């Protein structure tokens, strides 16, 4: 089996796929990629299933070696990357040859970059997934010296690029009412919508802490709330009034009041907000949330048709003569 050698690794690289949905009843949150859209984008660039695992690079990448020719793709938060010093395009697929070295640096925006390999990272699955879930003690961070197995390459496509919308600079996330939304007075909910938050430095795969100017938020009778099931996207408000948006590795129960829940279509944007990014929230009805989810799923289904060649083959350019490639270089009057 092919392998990728990890020569150097950032402090928070993990193997991630779609996670383990449906296991809340066993006390295990879904886990999986913080930005599932990035997984689908990498799969589209490599012409393979988005169920395959990739490396999630939290803030910083690493240095990787390959003993065999391998196709790879880079998606998610843009990071500096090169092969033997030659800069690589992000949101694109590439070919690396035996003995060449891939170097991925720090995030230029956002929080989570992804390194995809044709065939996927083929570590042994646990409970139906290859995702590391560090809070639950499943898997471990990728370290220097690791040799990661790569599955069979059954896909196709290299030197492809994918145009993606910016979800790495913050923005406005749509929110639906949660179990305790009604416990927050109307004036508090209105102030929550009107507030511009800053993504705090304190964030991980469990959740994102939000800071704000002015006082925090409080719910009525919040000290009497019983601990109950929580899910990624829930916005918990702690005792000091600070909101936290929960991410894939969040706990499965909690007793802090939830002012709302970020809809799944917008959660990748919240997860990808880098330190200092500005975030706002807007309450929407369930009809709008369901329509947003329908559009989001349609976008994911359409992704495999969207990659385009990074360099156009002249044989495939129907209007090649219109480019006037040698115009001005040769003149008939000079002969």
N, C-alpha and C positions, 0 to 999 in steps of 0.2 A: 504494500500500500504506500502511496505517495505520502510525504511528510513535509511540514514546514517547520524549520528550526527557529526558535525564538532566541535571538542573540542579545537583545535588550528589550525590556518591557516597562511601560509606564506603571504607576502604582495601582491602577484600577482597570485592567483589561480582563474581560471575562468572555467566555463562550456563551452566546445567546441565540435562541430561536424564538418561536412564538410562545413558549412557556407551557404552563400546565393548567389550562382552564378547567373549570369544573371540580376543583379539589378544595373549595372553601369549606365544605362540610367536614373534610379531614383536617382542617386547620392550616391549610397551605394556600397562600395567595398565588396568583397566576405566575408571577415572575415574567421572564422573557424580556425581549428587547425593550428598552425605554422608548425607542422610536420604531414601532413596527413598520411605519411607512418606509424607513430606510432599508429594512430587510427586503421589502417588496421591490424597491428600486434596484438593489443589488441583484436580485433574482432576475429582474427584467434585463439588466445589462448583460448577464451571463447566460440568458436563455434557459433558466432552470427553475425548479420549484422554490417558492418562497418559504417552504417548510424547512429548508436546509439551514444549518447553523452557521453563524458568522462570528467574527470577533468584534465585540463592542469596546471601543476605545474611549474611556471616560476622561476627557480633557487632554490626554497626551497618548501618543502611540508607542512605537518601539522600532526595533530593527529586526528584520526577518530574512532568513536565507532559504533557498529552495534547491533540492538536488535534482529535480526534474522540471521540464517546461510546464508552466502552470498559468492558467488564465485567472485573473483576479479583477475585482472591482472595488471602488472606493465611493462610499455614500455617507449621508448624514452630515453632521457638522463639518464644514470644510477645514482641512488640516493641511499643513505643508507636507508634501510627499515627493519622493524621488526614487528612481532605480539607478544605482551607481552614479548618483549625482545629477541625472537628467530628470528635470521636474515633470511631475505627472499632473494631468488634468483630473480634477475632482468630479464626482458624479459621472464616472467614465469607467470603461473596462480596458484592461491592459494585458500584455503577455510578459511574463518574466521567465528568463532562461536559466538553466543550471549554473550555479556559481554566482549569479547576480544577487545584489543585496537591495532589499526594499527598506526604505527608511520613512517612517511616518512621524512627524513632529507634533506640535501642539495645536489646539483649536484656534482658528482665526475668527471664528464666530460659533455660537452654539455651545453644546456641552458633550454630545456623544457622536463620534465618528464610527464608521463600520468598515471593516476589511472583510470582503467576501472572497471565497475561493471556489473555483469551478469544481463542483462535487461536494462542497460544504465541508465544514470542520466535522470530522467523523469520530468524535469522542464517544465513549459508551453512554447510551441514554440511561437516565434514572427517572423512574415513574413516567416514562413516555416522552421525555424531553432531554435535550443535551444542555439546556440552560443551567448556568450556575445560579443558585439562589443562596447567597451567602448568609442571609439572615436565618434561613432554615438549615444551614449547615450542609447544603448540597453543592458539591463542586468547590472550586477554589480559584482565586485569581490566577491568571496566566503569568508565569515567571520566566526570567531568563534561564535558559537551559532546557526548557520544555521542548519536546518534539510533538507537534500536533498532527494527527493523521488526517488525510484528505480523502474524501470519498471519490468514487468513479465519476469522471467528467462525462455526463450524458447530455450536456447542453451545447450551445453554440454561440458564437459572437465574441469579437474582440475589437478594440479600437472603436468602440461605440460610446456615445455621450448621451446624456439624458438631461433635458431641461426641467428643472424643478422650481417650485415656488419657494420663496424665502420663508422658512419657519424657524429661523435661528436667531431672530433679533427681537423676540417678544411680539406683542400684539394684543388683540382682544379675543378672549376665549368665551364661548357660549356656555352657559351654566343652566341646569335645570334644578328645580326645587328638590331638596333632600329631606331626610326624615325629620330634621329639626329646623328647617328653614322657617317655619311658622313661629318658632320660639324667638326669633330675632324680630324686634319691632320693625314696622314698615320704614321708619326713619333710618334704622340701622341698615336695612337692605338697600335703601336708596343711596345711602352714603357709601356702602360697599361698591355699588355699581359706579359711583362717581369718583372713586379713589383710583389713583395710579399707583400701582405697587412696583417695588423693585425686587428682583430675584436676588435673594441673599446668597452670600458665599457658602452658607451652611445648607447643602443639599446633597442628596445621594439617591440611590435607587429606591429608597423608601419614600422620599417625599422632598418637596421644594418649599423652603421657608420664604415667606413674603414679608418685606418690610414696607412701612408707610410713614408718611409724615403725619403727626397727630396721634390721637388716642386710638387704641385698638377697638375690637368689636366684642359685644357681649350679648348673650341670649338670656331670656327670662328663665328662671328655675334651672339654670345649667348645671348646678351642683347635684340635682336629683336625677340626671339622665343615667339610665342603665347602660352598661356596656353591651354593644350589639354588633352585628355584622357590618363591616365597612369594605369598600371596594376602591380600586384605583380611580382617581378623578374626584373622589370626595374631598371637600375643602373643610378640614377641621379647624376650629378656632380654639386655641389653648387658653389656659386660665388667665394669661396676661393679655389676651385679645389678639394674639398673632395668628394669622391664617397660615396653614400648611396645605399644599395640594399633594395628595397621596399619589404615589407612582407604583409601578408593577410589583415591587418587593415590599409593599406595605404590610403591616400586620393585618390579621383577619377580623379582629374585633377592636372596638374602642368606645370610650365614653365621653370624648369631647364632642360638643355640639357641632353639627355640620351645617354651614350656611347654604351650601349648594353642592352640586356635583358637575365637574367639567365633562362635557359630552365626549365620547371616545374620539370623534373626528378631530377635536381640537387639543386633546391631551398631548400628542407628540409635540405640538408647538410650545406648550408649557414646559414639558420635559427638556426641550432643546433650548430654552431660554438660558443664555449664559449669565454668569455673575454680572449684576448691574443692569440687566435687560429690564425693560419696562413692560408690565403686564396690566391689563384691565379685564374685567369680567362683565358679561351682560346676561341677564336672566332671559331665557326663552321658554316658550311653551313646548309641550311634548310633541305636538305636530311638527313644529319647526325642527326640533331635535331629531325626530325620526326621518324627516326629509334630508337633513344634513348627513345622517348616517347612510341613507340610501345613496346619496351623491358620492360620499366617501368610498363606499364599497364599489361603486361603478368606476371611480377613478383608479382604484387598485386593480380591478379587472382589466382596465384599459392599458395599464403600465407596460405589459410586454410588447405592445405595438408602438410604443413611443420612442425607444432608443433609435438614434440615427448615426450614420458613419461619422467618425471624427475627421477623416480625410476622404474626400470624395474621389472615387475611381474615375479617371478621365473617360474610360470606356462606357461609363454609365451616365455621363453628362450629355444630355440630348442637344443642348445649345452650346457646345464647346466652342464653336467658331465665334460666337458672340463675345467671348471673353477677350479677344484681341491680345493673345499672350505675347506676341512679338512686335506689336505695333510700336513704332518709334525706334526700333532697333535696326531695321533694315529699310532702306529707301531705294526705290527703283531709279531715282534721279542720280544716285551715287555711282551707278554702273556706267 
